[in-house]
Amino acid sequence: MDRFKKIYSQGVFAVFEIWVDSETGVNYIWHSDGNAGGLTPLLDETGKPVISRDIQFQK
């Protein structure tokens, strides 16, 4: 199942990635550094989740 798509990646050891849920459009940010990592919804300036409605995903 290819529900989540990586749309941005930065870094090698300290990694930042943005993933989009292809069903809901909600953006998530993943950060890892060494053996630790975490995933959280990406929020806008008002504290609401960023939603990408115009991204086309290949199936």
LUMKOL-222900 format. One record per atom (N, C-alpha, C, O): residue number from 1; x, y, z negated. Coordinates in nm, 2 decimals, padded with zeros to 4 digits. Layout:
// LUMKOL-222900
<r><k>NUM</k><px>X</px><py>Y</py><pz>Z</pz></r>
...
// end
This chain:
// LUMKOL-222900
<r><k>1</k><px>00.08</px><py>-00.12</py><pz>00.00</pz></r>
<r><k>1</k><px>00.00</px><py>00.00</py><pz>00.00</pz></r>
<r><k>1</k><px>00.09</px><py>00.12</py><pz>00.00</pz></r>
<r><k>1</k><px>00.18</px><py>00.13</py><pz>-00.08</pz></r>
<r><k>2</k><px>00.06</px><py>00.22</py><pz>00.09</pz></r>
<r><k>2</k><px>00.14</px><py>00.34</py><pz>00.10</pz></r>
<r><k>2</k><px>00.07</px><py>00.46</py><pz>00.05</pz></r>
<r><k>2</k><px>00.06</px><py>00.56</py><pz>00.13</pz></r>
<r><k>3</k><px>00.01</px><py>00.45</py><pz>-00.06</pz></r>
<r><k>3</k><px>-00.07</px><py>00.56</py><pz>-00.12</pz></r>
<r><k>3</k><px>00.02</px><py>00.69</py><pz>-00.14</pz></r>
<r><k>3</k><px>-00.03</px><py>00.80</py><pz>-00.12</pz></r>
<r><k>4</k><px>00.14</px><py>00.67</py><pz>-00.19</pz></r>
<r><k>4</k><px>00.22</px><py>00.79</py><pz>-00.23</pz></r>
<r><k>4</k><px>00.33</px><py>00.81</py><pz>-00.13</pz></r>
<r><k>4</k><px>00.40</px><py>00.71</py><pz>-00.09</pz></r>
<r><k>5</k><px>00.35</px><py>00.93</py><pz>-00.08</pz></r>
<r><k>5</k><px>00.45</px><py>00.97</py><pz>00.02</pz></r>
<r><k>5</k><px>00.54</px><py>01.07</py><pz>-00.04</pz></r>
<r><k>5</k><px>00.50</px><py>01.17</py><pz>-00.10</pz></r>
<r><k>6</k><px>00.67</px><py>01.05</py><pz>-00.02</pz></r>
<r><k>6</k><px>00.77</px><py>01.15</py><pz>-00.06</pz></r>
<r><k>6</k><px>00.78</px><py>01.25</py><pz>00.04</pz></r>
<r><k>6</k><px>00.81</px><py>01.22</py><pz>00.16</pz></r>
<r><k>7</k><px>00.76</px><py>01.38</py><pz>00.00</pz></r>
<r><k>7</k><px>00.77</px><py>01.49</py><pz>00.10</pz></r>
<r><k>7</k><px>00.89</px><py>01.58</py><pz>00.08</pz></r>
<r><k>7</k><px>00.92</px><py>01.67</py><pz>00.16</pz></r>
<r><k>8</k><px>00.96</px><py>01.56</py><pz>-00.03</pz></r>
<r><k>8</k><px>01.08</px><py>01.65</py><pz>-00.06</pz></r>
<r><k>8</k><px>01.17</px><py>01.58</py><pz>-00.16</pz></r>
<r><k>8</k><px>01.13</px><py>01.50</py><pz>-00.25</pz></r>
<r><k>9</k><px>01.30</px><py>01.59</py><pz>-00.13</pz></r>
<r><k>9</k><px>01.40</px><py>01.53</py><pz>-00.22</pz></r>
<r><k>9</k><px>01.52</px><py>01.62</py><pz>-00.22</pz></r>
<r><k>9</k><px>01.56</px><py>01.68</py><pz>-00.12</pz></r>
<r><k>10</k><px>01.58</px><py>01.64</py><pz>-00.34</pz></r>
<r><k>10</k><px>01.70</px><py>01.72</py><pz>-00.36</pz></r>
<r><k>10</k><px>01.78</px><py>01.65</py><pz>-00.47</pz></r>
<r><k>10</k><px>01.73</px><py>01.61</py><pz>-00.57</pz></r>
<r><k>11</k><px>01.91</px><py>01.65</py><pz>-00.45</pz></r>
<r><k>11</k><px>02.01</px><py>01.60</py><pz>-00.55</pz></r>
<r><k>11</k><px>02.05</px><py>01.45</py><pz>-00.53</pz></r>
<r><k>11</k><px>01.98</px><py>01.38</py><pz>-00.45</pz></r>
<r><k>12</k><px>02.16</px><py>01.42</py><pz>-00.60</pz></r>
<r><k>12</k><px>02.21</px><py>01.28</py><pz>-00.59</pz></r>
<r><k>12</k><px>02.20</px><py>01.22</py><pz>-00.73</pz></r>
<r><k>12</k><px>02.14</px><py>01.11</py><pz>-00.75</pz></r>
<r><k>13</k><px>02.27</px><py>01.28</py><pz>-00.83</pz></r>
<r><k>13</k><px>02.27</px><py>01.23</py><pz>-00.96</pz></r>
<r><k>13</k><px>02.15</px><py>01.29</py><pz>-01.04</pz></r>
<r><k>13</k><px>02.08</px><py>01.21</py><pz>-01.11</pz></r>
<r><k>14</k><px>02.13</px><py>01.41</py><pz>-01.03</pz></r>
<r><k>14</k><px>02.01</px><py>01.48</py><pz>-01.09</pz></r>
<r><k>14</k><px>01.91</px><py>01.50</py><pz>-00.97</pz></r>
<r><k>14</k><px>01.93</px><py>01.58</py><pz>-00.89</pz></r>
<r><k>15</k><px>01.81</px><py>01.41</py><pz>-00.97</pz></r>
<r><k>15</k><px>01.72</px><py>01.41</py><pz>-00.85</pz></r>
<r><k>15</k><px>01.59</px><py>01.48</py><pz>-00.88</pz></r>
<r><k>15</k><px>01.52</px><py>01.45</py><pz>-00.98</pz></r>
<r><k>16</k><px>01.54</px><py>01.56</py><pz>-00.79</pz></r>
<r><k>16</k><px>01.41</px><py>01.62</py><pz>-00.79</pz></r>
<r><k>16</k><px>01.34</px><py>01.57</py><pz>-00.66</pz></r>
<r><k>16</k><px>01.39</px><py>01.58</py><pz>-00.55</pz></r>
<r><k>17</k><px>01.22</px><py>01.51</py><pz>-00.68</pz></r>
<r><k>17</k><px>01.14</px><py>01.47</py><pz>-00.56</pz></r>
<r><k>17</k><px>00.99</px><py>01.52</py><pz>-00.58</pz></r>
<r><k>17</k><px>00.94</px><py>01.53</py><pz>-00.69</pz></r>
<r><k>18</k><px>00.93</px><py>01.54</py><pz>-00.47</pz></r>
<r><k>18</k><px>00.79</px><py>01.57</py><pz>-00.47</pz></r>
<r><k>18</k><px>00.72</px><py>01.46</py><pz>-00.39</pz></r>
<r><k>18</k><px>00.75</px><py>01.43</py><pz>-00.28</pz></r>
<r><k>19</k><px>00.62</px><py>01.40</py><pz>-00.46</pz></r>
<r><k>19</k><px>00.54</px><py>01.29</py><pz>-00.40</pz></r>
<r><k>19</k><px>00.39</px><py>01.34</py><pz>-00.39</pz></r>
<r><k>19</k><px>00.34</px><py>01.41</py><pz>-00.48</pz></r>
<r><k>20</k><px>00.33</px><py>01.30</py><pz>-00.28</pz></r>
<r><k>20</k><px>00.18</px><py>01.33</py><pz>-00.26</pz></r>
<r><k>20</k><px>00.10</px><py>01.21</py><pz>-00.26</pz></r>
<r><k>20</k><px>00.13</px><py>01.11</py><pz>-00.19</pz></r>
<r><k>21</k><px>-00.01</px><py>01.21</py><pz>-00.33</pz></r>
<r><k>21</k><px>-00.11</px><py>01.10</py><pz>-00.33</pz></r>
<r><k>21</k><px>-00.19</px><py>01.12</py><pz>-00.20</pz></r>
<r><k>21</k><px>-00.26</px><py>01.22</py><pz>-00.19</pz></r>
<r><k>22</k><px>-00.18</px><py>01.03</py><pz>-00.11</pz></r>
<r><k>22</k><px>-00.24</px><py>01.04</py><pz>00.02</pz></r>
<r><k>22</k><px>-00.39</px><py>01.03</py><pz>00.01</pz></r>
<r><k>22</k><px>-00.46</px><py>01.07</py><pz>00.11</pz></r>
<r><k>23</k><px>-00.45</px><py>00.98</py><pz>-00.10</pz></r>
<r><k>23</k><px>-00.60</px><py>00.98</py><pz>-00.11</pz></r>
<r><k>23</k><px>-00.65</px><py>01.10</py><pz>-00.17</pz></r>
<r><k>23</k><px>-00.76</px><py>01.15</py><pz>-00.13</pz></r>
<r><k>24</k><px>-00.58</px><py>01.16</py><pz>-00.27</pz></r>
<r><k>24</k><px>-00.64</px><py>01.28</py><pz>-00.34</pz></r>
<r><k>24</k><px>-00.57</px><py>01.41</py><pz>-00.30</pz></r>
<r><k>24</k><px>-00.62</px><py>01.52</py><pz>-00.32</pz></r>
<r><k>25</k><px>-00.45</px><py>01.40</py><pz>-00.24</pz></r>
<r><k>25</k><px>-00.37</px><py>01.52</py><pz>-00.21</pz></r>
<r><k>25</k><px>-00.29</px><py>01.58</py><pz>-00.33</pz></r>
<r><k>25</k><px>-00.22</px><py>01.68</py><pz>-00.31</pz></r>
<r><k>26</k><px>-00.31</px><py>01.52</py><pz>-00.44</pz></r>
<r><k>26</k><px>-00.24</px><py>01.58</py><pz>-00.56</pz></r>
<r><k>26</k><px>-00.09</px><py>01.56</py><pz>-00.55</pz></r>
<r><k>26</k><px>-00.04</px><py>01.45</py><pz>-00.51</pz></r>
<r><k>27</k><px>-00.01</px><py>01.66</py><pz>-00.58</pz></r>
<r><k>27</k><px>00.14</px><py>01.66</py><pz>-00.57</pz></r>
<r><k>27</k><px>00.19</px><py>01.63</py><pz>-00.71</pz></r>
<r><k>27</k><px>00.14</px><py>01.67</py><pz>-00.81</pz></r>
<r><k>28</k><px>00.30</px><py>01.54</py><pz>-00.71</pz></r>
<r><k>28</k><px>00.37</px><py>01.51</py><pz>-00.83</pz></r>
<r><k>28</k><px>00.51</px><py>01.54</py><pz>-00.82</pz></r>
<r><k>28</k><px>00.57</px><py>01.53</py><pz>-00.71</pz></r>
<r><k>29</k><px>00.58</px><py>01.58</py><pz>-00.93</pz></r>
<r><k>29</k><px>00.72</px><py>01.60</py><pz>-00.93</pz></r>
<r><k>29</k><px>00.79</px><py>01.49</py><pz>-01.01</pz></r>
<r><k>29</k><px>00.75</px><py>01.46</py><pz>-01.12</pz></r>
<r><k>30</k><px>00.89</px><py>01.43</py><pz>-00.95</pz></r>
<r><k>30</k><px>00.97</px><py>01.33</py><pz>-01.01</pz></r>
<r><k>30</k><px>01.11</px><py>01.39</py><pz>-01.04</pz></r>
<r><k>30</k><px>01.17</px><py>01.44</py><pz>-00.95</pz></r>
<r><k>31</k><px>01.16</px><py>01.37</py><pz>-01.16</pz></r>
<r><k>31</k><px>01.30</px><py>01.41</py><pz>-01.19</pz></r>
<r><k>31</k><px>01.37</px><py>01.30</py><pz>-01.26</pz></r>
<r><k>31</k><px>01.31</px><py>01.25</py><pz>-01.36</pz></r>
<r><k>32</k><px>01.48</px><py>01.27</py><pz>-01.21</pz></r>
<r><k>32</k><px>01.57</px><py>01.17</py><pz>-01.28</pz></r>
<r><k>32</k><px>01.71</px><py>01.22</py><pz>-01.29</pz></r>
<r><k>32</k><px>01.76</px><py>01.29</py><pz>-01.21</pz></r>
<r><k>33</k><px>01.77</px><py>01.18</py><pz>-01.40</pz></r>
<r><k>33</k><px>01.91</px><py>01.22</py><pz>-01.43</pz></r>
<r><k>33</k><px>01.97</px><py>01.11</py><pz>-01.51</pz></r>
<r><k>33</k><px>01.94</px><py>01.09</py><pz>-01.63</pz></r>
<r><k>34</k><px>02.06</px><py>01.03</py><pz>-01.45</pz></r>
<r><k>34</k><px>02.12</px><py>00.92</py><pz>-01.52</pz></r>
<r><k>34</k><px>02.02</px><py>00.81</py><pz>-01.53</pz></r>
<r><k>34</k><px>01.96</px><py>00.77</py><pz>-01.44</pz></r>
<r><k>35</k><px>02.00</px><py>00.76</py><pz>-01.66</pz></r>
<r><k>35</k><px>01.91</px><py>00.65</py><pz>-01.68</pz></r>
<r><k>35</k><px>01.77</px><py>00.70</py><pz>-01.72</pz></r>
<r><k>35</k><px>01.68</px><py>00.62</py><pz>-01.75</pz></r>
<r><k>36</k><px>01.74</px><py>00.83</py><pz>-01.72</pz></r>
<r><k>36</k><px>01.61</px><py>00.88</py><pz>-01.76</pz></r>
<r><k>36</k><px>01.54</px><py>00.94</py><pz>-01.64</pz></r>
<r><k>36</k><px>01.60</px><py>00.99</py><pz>-01.55</pz></r>
<r><k>37</k><px>01.41</px><py>00.94</py><pz>-01.65</pz></r>
<r><k>37</k><px>01.33</px><py>01.00</py><pz>-01.54</pz></r>
<r><k>37</k><px>01.19</px><py>01.02</py><pz>-01.59</pz></r>
<r><k>37</k><px>01.14</px><py>00.97</py><pz>-01.69</pz></r>
<r><k>38</k><px>01.12</px><py>01.10</py><pz>-01.51</pz></r>
<r><k>38</k><px>00.98</px><py>01.13</py><pz>-01.55</pz></r>
<r><k>38</k><px>00.90</px><py>01.18</py><pz>-01.43</pz></r>
<r><k>38</k><px>00.95</px><py>01.24</py><pz>-01.34</pz></r>
<r><k>39</k><px>00.77</px><py>01.16</py><pz>-01.43</pz></r>
<r><k>39</k><px>00.68</px><py>01.20</py><pz>-01.33</pz></r>
<r><k>39</k><px>00.56</px><py>01.28</py><pz>-01.39</pz></r>
<r><k>39</k><px>00.51</px><py>01.24</py><pz>-01.50</pz></r>
<r><k>40</k><px>00.53</px><py>01.39</py><pz>-01.33</pz></r>
<r><k>40</k><px>00.42</px><py>01.47</py><pz>-01.38</pz></r>
<r><k>40</k><px>00.35</px><py>01.54</py><pz>-01.26</pz></r>
<r><k>40</k><px>00.42</px><py>01.57</py><pz>-01.16</pz></r>
<r><k>41</k><px>00.22</px><py>01.58</py><pz>-01.28</pz></r>
<r><k>41</k><px>00.16</px><py>01.65</py><pz>-01.17</pz></r>
<r><k>41</k><px>00.23</px><py>01.79</py><pz>-01.15</pz></r>
<r><k>41</k><px>00.27</px><py>01.85</py><pz>-01.25</pz></r>
<r><k>42</k><px>00.24</px><py>01.83</py><pz>-01.03</pz></r>
<r><k>42</k><px>00.30</px><py>01.96</py><pz>-01.00</pz></r>
<r><k>42</k><px>00.19</px><py>02.07</py><pz>-01.02</pz></r>
<r><k>42</k><px>00.08</px><py>02.05</py><pz>-00.95</pz></r>
<r><k>43</k><px>00.21</px><py>02.17</py><pz>-01.10</pz></r>
<r><k>43</k><px>00.11</px><py>02.26</py><pz>-01.13</pz></r>
<r><k>43</k><px>00.13</px><py>02.40</py><pz>-01.07</pz></r>
<r><k>43</k><px>00.25</px><py>02.44</py><pz>-01.05</pz></r>
<r><k>44</k><px>00.03</px><py>02.47</py><pz>-01.03</pz></r>
<r><k>44</k><px>00.04</px><py>02.61</py><pz>-00.98</pz></r>
<r><k>44</k><px>00.05</px><py>02.71</py><pz>-01.10</pz></r>
<r><k>44</k><px>00.06</px><py>02.67</py><pz>-01.21</pz></r>
<r><k>45</k><px>00.05</px><py>02.84</py><pz>-01.06</pz></r>
<r><k>45</k><px>00.07</px><py>02.94</py><pz>-01.16</pz></r>
<r><k>45</k><px>-00.05</px><py>02.95</py><pz>-01.26</pz></r>
<r><k>45</k><px>-00.03</px><py>03.01</py><pz>-01.37</pz></r>
<r><k>46</k><px>-00.16</px><py>02.89</py><pz>-01.23</pz></r>
<r><k>46</k><px>-00.27</px><py>02.89</py><pz>-01.32</pz></r>
<r><k>46</k><px>-00.29</px><py>02.76</py><pz>-01.41</pz></r>
<r><k>46</k><px>-00.38</px><py>02.75</py><pz>-01.49</pz></r>
<r><k>47</k><px>-00.20</px><py>02.67</py><pz>-01.38</pz></r>
<r><k>47</k><px>-00.20</px><py>02.55</py><pz>-01.46</pz></r>
<r><k>47</k><px>-00.28</px><py>02.44</py><pz>-01.39</pz></r>
<r><k>47</k><px>-00.30</px><py>02.33</py><pz>-01.45</pz></r>
<r><k>48</k><px>-00.33</px><py>02.46</py><pz>-01.27</pz></r>
<r><k>48</k><px>-00.40</px><py>02.35</py><pz>-01.20</pz></r>
<r><k>48</k><px>-00.31</px><py>02.27</py><pz>-01.11</pz></r>
<r><k>48</k><px>-00.21</px><py>02.33</py><pz>-01.06</pz></r>
<r><k>49</k><px>-00.34</px><py>02.15</py><pz>-01.08</pz></r>
<r><k>49</k><px>-00.26</px><py>02.06</py><pz>-00.99</pz></r>
<r><k>49</k><px>-00.25</px><py>02.12</py><pz>-00.85</pz></r>
<r><k>49</k><px>-00.35</px><py>02.17</py><pz>-00.80</pz></r>
<r><k>50</k><px>-00.14</px><py>02.11</py><pz>-00.79</pz></r>
<r><k>50</k><px>-00.12</px><py>02.15</py><pz>-00.65</pz></r>
<r><k>50</k><px>-00.18</px><py>02.04</py><pz>-00.57</pz></r>
<r><k>50</k><px>-00.14</px><py>01.92</py><pz>-00.59</pz></r>
<r><k>51</k><px>-00.26</px><py>02.08</py><pz>-00.47</pz></r>
<r><k>51</k><px>-00.33</px><py>01.98</py><pz>-00.39</pz></r>
<r><k>51</k><px>-00.30</px><py>02.01</py><pz>-00.24</pz></r>
<r><k>51</k><px>-00.32</px><py>02.13</py><pz>-00.20</pz></r>
<r><k>52</k><px>-00.24</px><py>01.92</py><pz>-00.17</pz></r>
<r><k>52</k><px>-00.21</px><py>01.93</py><pz>-00.03</pz></r>
<r><k>52</k><px>-00.32</px><py>01.87</py><pz>00.05</pz></r>
<r><k>52</k><px>-00.33</px><py>01.75</py><pz>00.06</pz></r>
<r><k>53</k><px>-00.39</px><py>01.96</py><pz>00.12</pz></r>
<r><k>53</k><px>-00.51</px><py>01.91</py><pz>00.20</pz></r>
<r><k>53</k><px>-00.47</px><py>01.90</py><pz>00.35</pz></r>
<r><k>53</k><px>-00.54</px><py>01.83</py><pz>00.42</pz></r>
<r><k>54</k><px>-00.37</px><py>01.97</py><pz>00.39</pz></r>
<r><k>54</k><px>-00.34</px><py>01.97</py><pz>00.53</pz></r>
<r><k>54</k><px>-00.22</px><py>01.88</py><pz>00.58</pz></r>
<r><k>54</k><px>-00.18</px><py>01.89</py><pz>00.69</pz></r>
<r><k>55</k><px>-00.18</px><py>01.79</py><pz>00.49</pz></r>
<r><k>55</k><px>-00.07</px><py>01.70</py><pz>00.53</pz></r>
<r><k>55</k><px>-00.13</px><py>01.58</py><pz>00.59</pz></r>
<r><k>55</k><px>-00.23</px><py>01.52</py><pz>00.54</pz></r>
<r><k>56</k><px>-00.08</px><py>01.54</py><pz>00.71</pz></r>
<r><k>56</k><px>-00.13</px><py>01.42</py><pz>00.78</pz></r>
<r><k>56</k><px>-00.04</px><py>01.31</py><pz>00.75</pz></r>
<r><k>56</k><px>00.09</px><py>01.32</py><pz>00.77</pz></r>
<r><k>57</k><px>-00.09</px><py>01.20</py><pz>00.71</pz></r>
<r><k>57</k><px>-00.01</px><py>01.08</py><pz>00.67</pz></r>
<r><k>57</k><px>-00.04</px><py>00.97</py><pz>00.78</pz></r>
<r><k>57</k><px>-00.15</px><py>00.95</py><pz>00.83</pz></r>
<r><k>58</k><px>00.08</px><py>00.91</py><pz>00.82</pz></r>
<r><k>58</k><px>00.07</px><py>00.80</py><pz>00.92</pz></r>
<r><k>58</k><px>00.03</px><py>00.68</py><pz>00.84</pz></r>
<r><k>58</k><px>00.08</px><py>00.65</py><pz>00.74</pz></r>
<r><k>59</k><px>-00.06</px><py>00.60</py><pz>00.90</pz></r>
<r><k>59</k><px>-00.11</px><py>00.48</py><pz>00.84</pz></r>
<r><k>59</k><px>-00.05</px><py>00.36</py><pz>00.91</pz></r>
<r><k>59</k><px>-00.08</px><py>00.24</py><pz>00.88</pz></r>
// end
